Amino acid sequence: MVNSIIMDRKLLIPSSILLKGEYGISDSCTGVPVILGKNGVEEVIKLELNEDEIEVMKMAAEDVISLVS
């Protein structure tokens, strides 16, 4: 992960990041695939998920929010 940032390798790496609307989730740190480069998260890779998968992801994010608030 650090190597990808320092060397600007732009590697695809699963990372827990603060989502800002991706997958319909905001204000929750959630593990998603991202491209990491010299600027940190350069791109969030949006996977094609079905409705059930998105709903499970949203429920997990809500659980995290309720645990830390």
VENUR-V515409 format. One record per residue. SS is DSSP state (a for helix, b for strand, c for the rest). PHI is phi in whole degrees, 0 to 359 (* if undefined). D_LAST is the distance of its C-alpha to the last C-alpha in Angstrom with 2 decimals. Layout:
SS_PHI_D_LAST ; SS_PHI_D_LAST
This chain:
c_*_28.65 ; a_298_29.71 ; a_300_33.26 ; a_297_32.36 ; a_283_30.84 ; a_297_33.56 ; c_268_36.41 ; c_50_35.02 ; c_279_35.75 ; c_54_33.43 ; b_275_32.67 ; b_277_30.66 ; b_222_27.86 ; b_290_24.82 ; b_216_21.77 ; b_271_18.01 ; b_228_17.39 ; b_283_15.08 ; b_280_16.57 ; b_232_17.79 ; c_111_19.27 ; a_297_21.00 ; a_59_21.29 ; a_75_19.66 ; c_243_16.20 ; b_228_14.47 ; b_61_11.57 ; b_218_11.06 ; b_280_12.98 ; b_220_15.57 ; b_284_18.98 ; b_217_21.82 ; b_283_25.36 ; b_224_26.00 ; b_262_29.05 ; b_253_28.68 ; b_217_31.21 ; c_298_31.88 ; c_263_29.26 ; b_84_26.49 ; b_287_25.29 ; b_268_28.36 ; b_200_27.69 ; b_267_25.26 ; c_274_27.52 ; c_269_26.85 ; c_281_28.09 ; c_278_29.88 ; c_249_27.80 ; c_279_28.85 ; a_301_26.85 ; a_296_25.84 ; a_295_24.58 ; a_295_22.54 ; a_297_21.05 ; a_296_20.12 ; a_297_18.54 ; a_296_16.45 ; a_297_15.41 ; a_297_14.45 ; a_297_12.36 ; a_297_10.56 ; a_298_10.13 ; a_297_8.69 ; a_301_6.09 ; a_292_5.37 ; a_287_5.79 ; a_261_3.80 ; c_261_0.00
